[in-house]
C-alpha cells in the first residue's frame, strides 16, 4: 500500500487545505476525516453530511433507508497498480458506512477496466493489456483490504466484501448484453449525461466503447442488487450519470428503487481530479 499511503502523506506535507480544494469541500478537513476504531450508533447520512461527504443523493428518503442495515458498494477500476488519493475519499465513506452498521462492498473493475470510464477525462484512456489489468487488480485489492477491515466485536454482516465484475460481465455475450441492458437504454438520456456531453463537444470526441461504459456500470448495480441485495452505490460527483443509469435500469427491469450518493471530488491544484 506504499503508493496509496504515500499519496495521503504527500497531501499533508504539501499543505493541501480546504481553500485549495473544490469549493464544495468547505466542510472538509483532515480532522473530520479521522475514523474511530469502534462502531458508531448514528445514521450514516447524518455522519457523512457532517463531514462534507455528501454532494448529491438520488432520493431524499435515503436517510430512512439507512435506518436499517444495508449493503453499499463503490467501484474501483484498475487504472494503476495502487489506489490514489481520490480513491481514499471513497474508502473513507465506505468505512463510515461499515462503522454505522452497514456492509461495504468494494467492486474492482476487471471488466470495466477493459473499457475505461470517460467521466472527467478529456481523452480516451489507453487500452491496457490483460496482464496489466490483472497486476493492477491485485494491487488495488490489497489497498482496499488494508483500509476496509472487519470491526472487532461487530456483527459479521458488516464485514467488507471485495468483488470483481469480470465474474459476471465476462460471461455475457454482446447479444445478451444488448437484450438485457441495451433494450432499456435510451440514447437521448445517455447523451444528456455530463460525462458524455463534455467529450462530445471536444475535439477528441468519444468512442462507442466509452459511450457504453455507463451501461456496464448500470448493469453492475442491478446485478449486485439482484444477486447480493446491494441497495446503495456511492461515487465521486463525476459518477452521478453512471449511478443514475443504474438506478433507472433497476427501476425499468425489476421495478425496484435503488439509491445513490455522490461525494465532492478531491481535485489537484489545476482543478483536475486524481486518477
C-alpha positions as CSV (number, residue, x, y, z in Angstrom):
1,X,0.0,0.0,0.0
2,X,3.0,2.2,-0.2
3,X,1.8,4.2,-3.2
4,X,-1.6,4.9,-1.6
5,X,-0.3,5.8,1.8
6,X,2.4,7.9,0.2
7,X,-0.2,9.9,-1.7
8,X,-2.0,10.6,1.6
9,X,1.2,11.7,3.3
10,X,2.1,13.9,0.3
11,X,-1.2,15.8,0.7
12,X,-0.4,16.7,4.3
13,X,3.2,17.6,3.5
14,X,2.2,19.9,0.6
15,X,-0.2,21.8,2.9
16,X,-3.3,21.0,1.0
17,X,-6.2,22.6,2.9
18,X,-9.8,23.5,2.4
19,X,-9.2,26.6,0.3
20,X,-7.2,24.6,-2.3
21,X,-9.9,22.0,-2.7
22,X,-13.1,22.3,-4.7
23,X,-15.4,24.9,-3.1
24,X,-17.9,22.2,-2.2
25,X,-15.3,20.9,0.2
26,X,-15.6,23.8,2.5
27,X,-16.7,21.5,5.3
28,X,-13.7,19.2,4.7
29,X,-10.7,19.0,7.0
30,X,-8.2,16.3,7.8
31,X,-9.5,16.1,11.4
32,X,-13.1,15.4,10.1
33,X,-11.7,12.5,8.0
34,X,-10.4,10.7,11.1
35,X,-12.2,7.4,11.7
36,X,-12.9,5.8,15.1
37,X,-12.0,2.2,15.6
38,X,-15.3,1.2,17.1
39,X,-18.9,1.1,15.7
40,X,-21.0,4.3,15.7
41,X,-24.6,4.4,16.7
42,X,-25.8,7.2,14.3
43,X,-27.5,7.5,10.9
44,X,-24.8,7.2,8.3
45,X,-26.3,10.0,6.2
46,X,-26.0,12.5,9.1
47,X,-22.4,11.3,9.7
48,X,-21.5,11.9,6.0
49,X,-23.2,15.3,5.8
50,X,-21.5,16.5,9.0
51,X,-18.2,15.8,7.3
52,X,-19.0,17.3,3.9
53,X,-19.0,13.9,2.3
54,X,-22.4,14.3,0.5
55,X,-22.6,16.2,-2.8
56,X,-25.9,14.7,-4.1
57,X,-28.4,11.9,-3.3
58,X,-30.8,10.3,-5.7
59,X,-33.6,10.2,-3.2
60,X,-34.1,12.3,0.0
61,X,-35.6,9.2,1.7
62,X,-32.2,7.6,1.7
63,X,-31.8,8.6,5.4
64,X,-34.9,6.4,6.2
65,X,-33.5,3.5,4.1
66,X,-30.3,3.7,6.1
67,X,-32.1,3.3,9.4
68,X,-31.8,-0.4,8.8
69,X,-28.6,-2.2,7.8
70,X,-28.0,-2.0,4.0
71,X,-25.3,-3.1,1.6
72,X,-23.5,-0.3,-0.2
73,X,-20.9,-0.5,-3.0
74,X,-18.3,1.6,-4.7
75,X,-16.4,0.7,-7.8
76,X,-12.6,0.9,-8.3
77,X,-11.2,0.4,-11.8
78,X,-7.7,-0.9,-12.2
79,X,-6.2,2.2,-13.9
80,X,-2.9,1.8,-11.9
81,X,-1.3,-0.7,-9.6
82,X,-2.2,1.3,-6.5
83,X,-5.1,3.4,-5.4
84,X,-4.7,7.2,-5.5
85,X,-5.7,10.0,-3.1
86,X,-9.1,10.5,-4.8
87,X,-9.9,6.8,-4.0
88,X,-9.2,7.4,-0.3
89,X,-12.4,9.5,0.0
90,X,-14.4,6.6,-1.4
91,X,-12.8,4.2,1.0
92,X,-13.4,6.5,4.0
93,X,-17.0,6.8,3.0
94,X,-17.4,3.0,2.8
95,X,-15.6,2.7,6.1
96,X,-18.1,5.1,7.7
97,X,-21.0,3.0,6.4
98,X,-19.4,0.0,7.9
99,X,-18.9,1.7,11.3
100,X,-22.6,2.7,11.3
101,X,-23.7,-1.0,10.9
102,X,-23.8,-1.4,7.1
103,X,-21.9,-3.8,4.8
104,X,-19.4,-2.2,2.4
105,X,-18.8,-3.9,-1.0
106,X,-15.8,-2.8,-2.9
107,X,-16.1,-3.7,-6.6
108,X,-12.9,-3.9,-8.6
109,X,-13.4,-3.4,-12.3
110,X,-11.9,-6.4,-14.1
111,X,-14.4,-5.8,-16.8
112,X,-15.0,-2.1,-16.8
113,X,-11.2,-1.6,-16.6
114,X,-11.0,-3.1,-20.1
115,X,-13.3,-0.2,-21.4
116,X,-12.3,2.9,-19.4
117,X,-14.5,5.4,-17.7
118,X,-14.8,8.6,-19.7
119,X,-16.0,10.6,-16.6
120,X,-13.9,13.6,-16.0
121,X,-11.4,12.7,-18.7
122,X,-10.6,14.9,-21.8
123,X,-9.2,12.0,-23.8
124,X,-9.8,8.3,-24.0
125,X,-7.9,6.1,-21.6
126,X,-5.2,3.9,-23.1
127,X,-6.2,0.3,-23.6
128,X,-4.3,-1.9,-21.1
129,X,-3.2,-5.4,-21.6
130,X,-4.9,-8.2,-19.7
131,X,-1.7,-8.8,-17.8
132,X,-1.5,-5.1,-16.7
133,X,-5.1,-5.2,-15.6
134,X,-4.5,-8.3,-13.5
135,X,-1.5,-6.8,-11.9
136,X,-3.4,-3.6,-11.1
137,X,-6.3,-5.6,-9.7
138,X,-4.0,-7.3,-7.3
139,X,-2.5,-4.0,-6.2
140,X,-5.8,-2.1,-5.6
141,X,-7.4,-5.2,-3.9
142,X,-4.5,-5.2,-1.4
143,X,-5.0,-1.5,-0.8
144,X,-8.8,-2.0,-0.2
145,X,-8.1,-4.8,2.3
146,X,-5.8,-2.7,4.3
147,X,-8.5,0.0,4.8
148,X,-11.7,-2.0,4.9
149,X,-11.2,-4.5,7.7
150,X,-13.6,-6.4,9.9
151,X,-14.6,-4.4,13.0
152,X,-13.6,-6.1,16.3
153,X,-16.7,-7.4,18.1
154,X,-19.1,-6.3,15.3
155,X,-21.6,-8.5,13.6
156,X,-20.1,-10.3,10.6
157,X,-22.8,-8.8,8.4
158,X,-20.7,-5.6,8.4
159,X,-17.5,-7.4,7.2
160,X,-16.3,-5.9,3.9
161,X,-16.6,-7.8,0.6
162,X,-14.5,-7.4,-2.5
163,X,-15.9,-8.5,-5.8
164,X,-14.7,-8.4,-9.4
165,X,-17.2,-7.5,-12.1
166,X,-15.4,-9.7,-14.7
167,X,-17.0,-12.6,-12.9
168,X,-20.4,-11.8,-14.3
169,X,-19.8,-9.3,-17.2
170,X,-17.2,-11.6,-18.6
171,X,-19.9,-14.3,-19.1
172,X,-22.2,-12.1,-21.1
173,X,-22.1,-12.2,-24.9
174,X,-22.6,-9.0,-26.8
175,X,-26.0,-10.0,-27.9
176,X,-27.0,-11.0,-24.3
177,X,-25.9,-7.6,-23.1
178,X,-28.0,-5.8,-25.8
179,X,-31.0,-7.8,-24.9
180,X,-30.6,-7.5,-21.1
181,X,-29.4,-3.9,-20.9
182,X,-29.3,-2.1,-24.2
183,X,-33.0,-2.5,-24.9
184,X,-33.8,-0.5,-21.7
185,X,-31.3,2.3,-22.5
186,X,-32.4,5.5,-24.3
187,X,-29.8,7.2,-26.5
188,X,-31.2,10.6,-25.7
189,X,-30.8,10.0,-22.0
190,X,-27.3,8.6,-22.4
191,X,-26.3,11.7,-24.5
192,X,-27.5,14.0,-21.8
193,X,-25.0,12.7,-19.2
194,X,-22.4,15.3,-18.3
195,X,-19.6,12.9,-18.9
196,X,-20.8,12.3,-22.4
197,X,-21.7,15.9,-23.3
198,X,-18.2,17.2,-22.3
199,X,-16.5,14.7,-24.5
200,X,-18.9,15.1,-27.4
201,X,-18.1,18.8,-27.5
202,X,-14.4,18.2,-27.5
203,X,-12.0,17.7,-30.5
204,X,-11.3,14.2,-29.2
205,X,-14.9,13.1,-29.3
206,X,-16.0,9.8,-27.7
207,X,-15.7,6.2,-28.9
208,X,-18.5,3.8,-28.9
209,X,-16.6,1.8,-26.3
210,X,-16.5,4.7,-23.9
211,X,-20.1,5.6,-24.6
212,X,-21.3,2.1,-23.4
213,X,-19.4,2.4,-20.1
214,X,-22.4,3.8,-18.3
215,X,-24.4,0.8,-19.3
216,X,-21.8,-1.6,-17.9
217,X,-21.8,0.3,-14.6
218,X,-25.6,0.3,-14.6
219,X,-25.6,-3.4,-15.1
220,X,-23.2,-3.9,-12.2
221,X,-25.6,-2.0,-9.9
222,X,-28.6,-4.1,-11.0
223,X,-26.7,-7.3,-10.8
224,X,-25.4,-6.6,-7.3
225,X,-28.9,-5.9,-6.1
226,X,-30.4,-9.0,-7.7
227,X,-27.7,-11.4,-6.5
228,X,-26.4,-9.8,-3.3
229,X,-29.0,-7.3,-2.1
230,X,-26.9,-4.2,-2.6
231,X,-29.2,-1.1,-2.5
232,X,-26.8,1.9,-2.5
233,X,-24.0,2.9,-4.7
234,X,-21.5,5.7,-3.8
235,X,-19.1,7.6,-6.0
236,X,-17.5,10.9,-6.8
237,X,-19.6,13.7,-8.2
238,X,-18.5,12.9,-11.7
239,X,-20.1,9.5,-11.3
240,X,-23.7,10.9,-11.0
241,X,-24.6,9.9,-14.6
242,X,-23.3,6.4,-14.2
243,X,-25.0,5.9,-10.8
244,X,-28.4,7.2,-12.0
245,X,-28.1,5.0,-15.1
246,X,-28.1,2.1,-12.7
247,X,-31.0,3.3,-10.6
248,X,-33.0,3.8,-13.8
249,X,-32.1,0.4,-15.2
250,X,-33.1,-1.4,-12.0
251,X,-36.4,0.5,-11.9
252,X,-37.2,-0.4,-15.5
253,X,-36.2,-4.0,-15.3
254,X,-37.2,-5.0,-11.8
255,X,-39.4,-2.2,-10.6
256,X,-37.2,-1.5,-7.6
257,X,-35.8,1.6,-6.1
258,X,-32.0,1.7,-5.7
259,X,-30.2,4.7,-4.2
260,X,-27.1,6.7,-5.0
261,X,-24.8,9.1,-3.1
262,X,-22.0,11.2,-4.6
263,X,-19.3,13.0,-2.7
264,X,-17.4,16.0,-3.9
265,X,-14.3,15.3,-5.9
266,X,-10.9,15.9,-4.3
267,X,-9.0,17.7,-7.1
268,X,-5.4,18.7,-7.8
269,X,-4.3,22.4,-7.8
270,X,-5.1,22.6,-11.5
271,X,-8.7,21.6,-10.8
272,X,-8.4,18.1,-12.4
273,X,-9.4,15.0,-10.4
274,X,-6.9,12.5,-9.2
275,X,-6.6,9.3,-11.3
